[in-house]
């Protein structure tokens, strides 16, 4: 029964991915032509996809017996679902189509990124065996989805407000964001190819920060590795023999997840190379190809959506990411706060949005200034999701 429910849930979220992908077509046509029927078609498809995503969430919860937010795959999938929820709520109130043309691709990228992680169901470690798992993580996921709408609205604002040929820091920064998107796409593509199609696998045995012997499976040649790691090959029955694998010679302490950092470094190298090739071929800034999509956007409306998303998402994040997290930490680890890397970055994110609202309400940071802050806030969320979870070892390394 459990395997059947998991299979159905996986089918639902995969199908939802493709429905959202196809929904971008009528949505794009509706923006260009202004025809209502294409807009309605796109929204109906998005609603259907969201219902299927909810089906995935409920069935996986039923199959596993706990909220499906206990590992990277499940959390990222939940984040992407809440982002679609945030878009649908925003559309309900503001009826703005252009927001979906950017929000849906972000959700699709999240699902694609999440698919790089194992979808297997494993027993919960003791600290996760609590009702606070669902309360804390689902609240944070909802807040992320709503705060993401602020960043999407801010990005659209910047695309329309910044002239294409302007030579300024803001134009260069916007182009850097486009370069970052290329790097993310290359990261996902490279990992899928090397891990799936090529089947590249180099195993290294090392001692982690707790003194336990672990084996890291590298799907890209080792540029960085764990200190005193030994190249090995699995020979069956949990037995390994020493062999020769490529290693560039850079060794790091076990507090750094060298395996994940290695993938990030390759992504930066290959992504930057691909970006450079695209610039040479196209001879234009990449945001020149995205800018026309934002031409019909109402700047005042984008500013309002960005602000209102923060005043709703920020209290939810404070509740789930700080207050509920502290209660759970007291139950699991007998202390409310310990400056674990994840806790520290959650506090940084909390303080950033506190400053955001202070500048908005008391210093007149509206329009373009507010848009930049919204985009930076989303980058902080992504850094917390990717870098802190994967690269820095801590009490939340399982998440």
N, C-alpha and C positions, 0 to 999 in steps of 0.2 A: 504493500500500500504506500509506504513512504517513497519508494523509488518511482512509483507511478505519479504521485503528486509532484515530486521534484522534476520529473520529465515534462509534465504539463506546464509547470511554472516556468521552466526554461524555455519551452516553446512559446509561451505567452509573451515573455519579455523580448525574445528574439523577433517575434512577429510584430510586436509594438515598435521595435526599432525600425523595421522596414516600412511600416505604415507611416511613421513620422517622417522618414526619408522621402517617401512619395508625396506626403502632404505639402512639402516645400514647393512642389511644382504648381498646384493650383493657387497656393498662397502667393507665389511670385507673379503669376499671371494676373491675380486680382489686384495686386499693387500697380502693375503696369497698365492694366486696362480699366480698372475701377469697377469691374463687373462683380455684382454682389454674389452671384451663384458660385463663382470660384472661391470667394472668401468663405461662404457657408460650407462648401465641400471640404476645404482645408480645416476648418474648425471642427466639423463633424469627425473627420479622420483623426484629428488630434485628441478629441474626447474619447473616441473608440480606443485609441492607443493607450490613453491614460487609464481607462477602465481595465484594459488587458494588463497593464503594469500593476494595477492594484490587485488583479487576480493573481499575478506572480507573487506579490508580497504576501497575500493571505494564504495561498497554497503552500508556499515555502515555510511560512510560520507554522501552519498546521502539520507539515511533514516533519519539521525539526523539533517542534515543541517549544521553540523560543523565537523571539523577534529576529527576523533575518537582517541583523545589523552587527554581527559579531566578527566579521572579517572585512578585508578591503573590498572584495568583490561585492558583498552584500551592502556595505555602507555606500559605495559609489553608486550602485544601482538605485538605492533609496534616495540618494542626493539627486540623481537625474530625474527620478519620478517626482520629487518635490519641486524641482525646477519647472517641470511641465505644469504641475498644479499651480505654481506661482504665476505662470504665463496665462493659464486659463482664468484665474481670478482677476488678473490685470485686464485681460480682454473683456471680461464680463462688465467691468466698471468703465473702461475707457474706449472699448471697441477700436483699438489701434492694431492694425495688421502688421505693420513693419516690425513690431517687437518680436513677433513669432518668427520672422525671417532670420533673426539672430539668436533668439532663445532656444529654438528647436535644435539648430546645429550644435550649440553648447551642450545640450542634453545628450545628443547623439555621440559627441566626442567623449563625454563622461562614460556612457555605456560601453563604447569601444575600448576606452582605457580600462574600465573595470573587467572587461573580458580577458585581459592579459593575466589576471590573477585566477587562482584555483577556485572553481565553483563547488568543490567537494564540501560535504557537511562533516564537520569534526566535532567531537564532544567539547563542550565549553570548559575552559579552565575555571578553577574555583572562583576567581574574582569576578567572572562574568555570569556566574550562576545566581542572578538576582533580577527582580522585577525592574530594578533601576536601569538595567540594560536597555529595555524598551523606552522607559520614561526619558532617560538622559539622551540617548542617541537619536530617537525619533524627533524629539523637540529640536535638537541641534540641526537635524536634516531639514526640517521645515523652515527653520530660520535661514539656513543656507540657501534654500530654494527662493525665498522671498528676497533676501539680500542680493541674490544673483540678478533679480529683475532690476535692481537699482544699477548694477554694473552694465547690464545690457542697454538700459535706457541711456546711461551715461556715455557708453561707447557710440551709440547712434547719434547722440548730441554732438560728440566730438567729430564724427565723420562728416556731419553736415556743416558744422561751424568752422572747421579748419580748411582753408583753401588748399587745393591740390598742390600747387607749385610754390607754396610758401616755404621759405627757408628759415625755419625757426625751431626752437627746442620742442615746441608742441607738435609740429609736423614730424620731426625726427622721432619723438617718443611714440607717436601713433604708429609710425612705421615699425618701430621696435616691437610693438604689440603684435603686428602682423608677422614679423619674423618669429616671434614666440609661438604663434599659431602653427607656422610651418614646422618649427622644431617639434612641437607636440605631435603633429601628423606623422613626421618622420620617425619619431619615437615609437608610436603605435605600429606603423608599418614595418619598421625594422625588427621590432620584437616579434611580431606575428610571423614574419618571413623566417627569421633565424630560429625561432623556437618551433614553428610548425613545419614550413616547407623544407627548410634546410636541415633542421634537426640538430643544430650545433649544440654540443653539451660538453663542457669541461668541469669536472668536479674537483673541489678542493676541501680537504679536511682541516679544520681549525678549532681553536678553543675560544668560546665566546666569553663575554664579560662575567658570566656566572661560573666560569671554570668548566663548563660542560663541552664535550666534544661534539661538533656539528659538521655537517657536510653542505657546502654551498655549490649549487649547480649553475654555472655560468653559461649563458646562451650567446654571449659575445666574447671575443678575445679579452683576456684579463689585462686591463691597464692599471687597475688598483686592486689590491687584495688584502686579506687579513694578515696580520703579523704572524710569521712562522707557519703560514698555511702550507699544507703538503698536497701536491697534485696527486689525485688518486683516480681509480676506476672501479666501479661497482662490479663485483664478480659473483653476486648472489648471496642470499641468506645474511644480509646485513654485513657482508664482508667486503673489504676494499683492499686493493693492492696499489702500491706506489707506481706512478707512471710519469711521463713527461707531458706537460701542457705549456702552452705559451703564456708568459707572464712578463709584463713590461718592467717589473721590478719595484713598483711603488707599493710599500706595505703600510697599512694603517692599523691603529689600535681597534680592538673589537667593539668599542663604544660606537664606532662608525660602521654602518652596514655597507661594507665595501662592494658587495654584490649589486645592490641597488644603485650605489654611487657609480659603479662601472657602467651600468646601463644609461644613467643620466649623462655621463661624460661622452659616451658614444653618440647619444642623441644630440648633444650640443655640437659635437664635431660634424656629424653627418647632416644635421638640420641646418647649420650655418652654411655648409657647403651647398646644399640644395637651394637655400635662400639666395646665395650669391649667384648660382647658375640661373635661377629664375630672373633675377634682376638684370643679368647680362643679356638674357634672351628677350625679355619683355621691354627692357629699357624704360621702365616706369616704376614708381613706387607701387608696392602691392596694394596699398589701401586705395589706389586709384581705381582698381577693379571692383572694390566693395562700396566705394563712396556713392555711386549712382543709386544703390539700394536705399540709401537714407535721404535722398533728395526731397521726398515728399513728407518727411517727418516734421511734425510740429515741435519746434524746440521748446516752447513753453510747456507743452504736454509732457515731453520727455523729462524735463526738469522736475515737473510735479510728480511723475511716476517714480523717478529716482529718489526723491525726498520721502514720499509716502512709503515706499518700500523699506527704507531705512527705519522710519519711525515705527513700523510694524515688526520688521525682522530683528532689529536690535534688542528690544525687550525679550523676544523669544530666545535669542542667543544668550542673553544674560541669564535668563531663567534656566535654560537647558545646559549651556556650556560652562556656567560658573556656579550657579546655586545648586542645581540638581547634581552636577558633577562633584561638588564638595561633599554633599550628603553621601553619595555613593562611595567616595574616597574614604570617608570616615568609617563606613561599614566594611569596606574591602581591605583597607590598609591601616585603619585606626588613626588616621589623621585627615583633616579637612583639606590641607594643601601641602604640597611637598616640592614645588618648583621642578617637577618632572618636565622634560622638554615640551610635551603636549600641553601640559597645564600652563607652562610659561607662555606658549604661543597663543593659547586661548585668551590669556590675560592681555597680551599685546593686541589681539584682535578686538577684545572688549574695549580697551582704552582707545584704540583707533576710532571706532564708531562713536565713542563718547566725545572725542575731540571733533569728529565730523559734525555731530549735531550741535556742539557748542559753536563751531565756526559758522554753521548755517544759520542758527537762530540769533546769535549775538554779534557776529562779525560780517554778516551779509554775504557769506560765501554761497552765491546762487549761480545758476547758469553753468558756464564752462568750469569754474572752480569746483563746483559741486560734482560735476560730471567726472572730473579727474579723480576726486576723492573716492567716488563710487567704484571706479575702475581699480584703483589701488586697493580698496577694501577687498574686492574679489580676488586680486592677486595674493593678498594675505591669506585668504581662505584656501586657495589652491596650494600655496606654500605649506600651510599647515597640513593639508590633505596628502600632499605628495612627499615633500622633503622631510618633514618632521616624522611622518609615519614610517617612511621607508629607509631613510638614511641614518637618522639619529636613533640609537638604541635607548629604550626607556621602558617604563612600566606599561606604556601604551603601544609597544612594538607589535603586539598581536593584532591591533586594530587596523 
